[in-house]
């Protein structure tokens, strides 16, 4: 459902808290509440923002109040189960890149034996999902041939299938429908498309036909030049509009919103300031009605802020982004450091 009239659009961001009051609403089925919202209006290049307590929505005009009320319903509607996972508690997606050139772990797990060992380690550390990718999408990277991408991933999936007990879901990190089609019967549960279904025109049809849950990530271009052509009117609202249009297009061909996971694409065609804007205001995307994924692990904006260019020395910043995401109701965290993330989540939930 699109919320706008003529050239004006309205957005609603819940101001979240762990504290429940008599006037607050519950975010989904999470132990997170809000009794105040930020109502953002955009008309062409003009943007206005105003905060409203929920018991003061009568201060809005009739039409605005109706639109805001519709979004409040989406903010309260519980998420459906994701395969075997209930999203009332946060989930960890461990990163497993079987590539020679990924930005953080490239070359570490491109041999099937090493990849399988790391897979088992992340499972033992508490990962709920393992995201396996055979093509680097770091800034400046070039596309990999379908055949090569499949040949990197297939041996690892074959080894994973030998395990008698495997409770974690497998996410396939690919932009290509041919890769997804070749590997769909080999233990794949989720598709993670960093192009937002724009790279391959057949991917949307594949997802509709096979009913896979999938990650819809925002990016403005391909990895080769995404950091050289950055242009937004307002990064937060532009990403929201991108999601809303993509969701509507998916719904048109029969894809259910319950199968869509939204990822704002931290580090994909964004400046350091824009990355912070998206993370800080990530609760806005709850009003689209889909689960949220945050993938800020070891990203370069952490290194720029701390003036540390070493990927493995960004764990503190990575965990910090997870803790903030927890306070904003983020459902899934894509991370390299599973143990540290699991520990932080456990501590946060106990303190909360």
N, C-alpha and C positions, 0 to 999 in steps of 0.2 A: 504494500500500500504506500503510495506517495503522498507526502504531506506538503502541499503548497497551493497557493492560489495566485493565478496570473504569474507575475514575475517574482513574487515573494515566497520564500521558503522558511519553514519553522523547524527548529531543532530543540530537543529537550535533553539536558544532561542532569542526571540525578546527583545530588550532593550526598555522598554516602557516609555512613557512620556505623560503628558497631553497637551503638546505643539505640534501644527501642523506646519510643515515646508513645503516648496515647494517639498522637496524630500521624505517626509515621507509617509508611508502607514498607513491605518486605521486597527486596530485590530477588525476583525469581523464588527459589526455595532456599536461598542462601541465608546464612545468619548475618545479613547485612541489611541496613534499613536507611530510609531517607524520608525526611519531612519537608525537604526543600529542593527545588529544581532551578537550574539556569535555563531560561528560555532565550534562545538565540534566533534572531530574524536576519535573513539576508535578502536584499532586494538589489539586484545587479551588483555593484561594487560596495554598496552600503551595508554595513553589519552593525546590528545593535544587540546588546545583551542586558538581561535584567533577571534578578533573582526573585523567586516567589516561594513563600511557604505554601504547602498544599492546601491549607485552610483559607488561603487568600487568592485562589485562582479566579474568584469572582471579579477580581480587579482587571482581568483580561476581558477583551470584547468577546461577544458570543462565539464568533467563528474561531478565534484563536483558542478559546477555552475548549472547544470541541476537538480541535486538532491536538492540543496538549493532552486532553483526556484519553484520546486514542493511543497516544504514545505511552501514557501511564499504564494502560492495559498491557502493552507489550513488555514493559519493564517488570511487571508482576507475573506474567505468564511463565510457568516453569519450563526449563529446557527438557526435551525428551532424552531418553537414554542414548548414548553414542555407542552403538554395538553393545559391548558388555559393560560399558563404563557409565556410572551415574555421576552427573556433573555437579551434584550438590557439594562435592568435595573437590579441591583442585587436583589436576592431573599433571604428571610430568612426561614430556616427550623428549626422549634422549636422542641426540644427534649422532648418526653413524654415516659419515661420508666415505664411500669406497672410491675415492678419486685421488689423483696425484697432486691436485692443485686447489683444493678448497681452502678458504682463508685461514682457518684455525687448525684443522686436523688433516689437511691435505697430505697424502703420502704415508700417513700413519697406519691406515687400515685398508689400503688398496689391495693387499693380499688377503684372500678369503679366510685363511687361518687366523690372522690378526683381527680381522673384522668380526669373526665369530667369537673370538675371545672377548673382545670389547663389548659385543652384544650381551654376552652372558654376565659380564661385570655390571653393565648398566641395569640389567634385570635384577641382579642381586642387590643393587643399591636402591631399588625402588621405582624404576621407570615403569610407567603404565603403558606407554607407546614408544616404539623405536622408529625413528624417521630415517629411512635408508635412501641415500641419494647417490647416483652414478654420474652426475654432471655438476661441476662447480658453477655456482651462480654468484660468486663474489664479484665486486665491482671490477670491470675490465675483462672478465672471462668471456671466452667464445663458446658457441654451442658445440655439443658433442654429437657425433653421428648416432642414430638410433641403435645400430648394431653394437657399437662400442658401449653405449650406456647399458644395454641389456646384458652384455657379456661381463660387465663389472658387478652387476647386482645379482644376477641369477645364481652364481655359485654360493653366495652368502645365504640366499633364501633356501637353497637346497640343504645347506648345513643346519639352518634353523629348524627345518622340518624334521630333522632327526631327533630333536628333543622331545621327550615324552610329555613333559609338563612345560607349558608355555602360556602364561596368563596375559602377557603383554600383547597389545595390538601392533600390527605392522603397518606403518605409513610409508607409501612410496613417494619420494620426493622427485617428481618429474613434471615437465611441461608438455610431454608428448603423448598423444593418444595411442600411438603404435607401441610405445614402451609399456604403457598401462595395459593395453590389450594382450601383449605377450606374457606379462607377468601376473595377470589378474587371478589365475588359478593356482598360484604358487605361494599362497599364504598372505596375500595383501588384504588389508582391511580398510585402509583410508588412502586417498590420493591427496598429495600436497602440491598444488600448482602455484608456483611463485609468480606466475604471469597474470594471475587473476582470470584465467581461461581466455587470454587474448593471444597467446603465442600460437596455439594450434586450434583451428576452427572446428576440428572434429572432437575436441576434448569434451565439450559440453554434451554432445550427443552420446559419447561413450558413458559419461556419468549418468545420464538419464536412463540409458538402456540397462546399465549394470547396477544402478541404485547404490553406488558407493557413497559413503560420507566423504566429504572433501574439504580441504582448506582453501578458501578463496583469499588470496593475498593481494594487497595493493602494491603495484609498482607502476611507474610512469613510462618505463622503456625497458629495453633488454639490458642484461647485465653489462654488456660491452660499453655502453655509453650512458647508463642511467645516472651516474654522478656528474656528468658534464652538461646535462640539459635539465636542470631543475627549475621548474616554474609553476608556482601555485598562486592563486588569488588569496586563498586561506587554506593552509594545509589540512587542518582538522575538518573543515566543512567540505573541502574538495574530496578527501578520502571517504567521508560519509556518503557524499553524492555518488561516488564511484561504486561503493558497496550497494547502495539502494538500487542503482540502475542494473548492476550485475545480478542482484537477487531477483529483481523483477523479470529480467530476461530468462533466468533459470526457471522461475515459476511458470512463465509462459509456455515452456516446452514440457512441463510436468515434473520438474525437480522440486522436491519439498524443501522448504526452508529448514526443516529439522535435520537435513543432511548437510547443511552448510555451516562451516566454521570460519569466522572472520579473523584475519590477521592483518593489522595495519601496515605491515611491511617495514619495520624499523630498519633503517640503513639502506633501504632500496629506493634510491632517488630522493633522499632527504638530507638536509643539512643537520648539523648537530642540534641547532635550536629547534628545527622542525621535529626531530626525533623526540626531544623533551616535551614539546607541545602535545604530540600524539599520546605519549605515555601518561602525561599528567592528566589529560582529559579523556582517557580511554573509556571511561564509563558512558560517554555519549553514545557509543556504538551498541550498548545494551538495548537501546530503543529500536534497533533493527530486528530484534527477536531471535538472533542467532548466537551460539556460544562464541566466546572470544579466546583467541590464542595470542600470546605475546612471545615474540622471539627476539630478545635483546641480548642474548648471551654472547659475551666477548666482542660485541660490535665495536666499530672504530670510534663511535661517539664517546664511549666510556674511556678509551685511551686518550682521546683529545681533551676530555675534561680533566683527567688525572695526569695528563702529560706523560703517558706511558704507552708506547707503541707495541709492546709485546702482548700478543693475544692471551697467553697463559697467565699473565699478570692482571687480567681484568675480571677475575672471579668475584672479588668483592663488589664491584659495580654491577655485575651480572645478577648476583644474589639480591642486591639492593633493589633492582628493578622488579624482581620477583615479589619481594615483600610489599612493595608499593602496589603492584598489580593485584596481590591478594586483597588489599584493602579496597580495591575498586571492583572486586567481583570477577576478575579474569579467571577463566575456567581451565585453560591449558597453558603450560609454559614449556617452550622449546629450548632446551639447554644442552650444553656440553658437559657440565659438571653436575651429574645426577646426585651424588652423595651429598654435596654441599647444599644443593637446592632442597632435597628431601629433608635435611636437617633443619634448614631455615623455615620450611613450611610447617613442620611439626612444632617447632618452637613458637612460631607465630600463632598457630591455631590454639595452642595451649594458653598462650598469653591473652588471646582474644576472648 
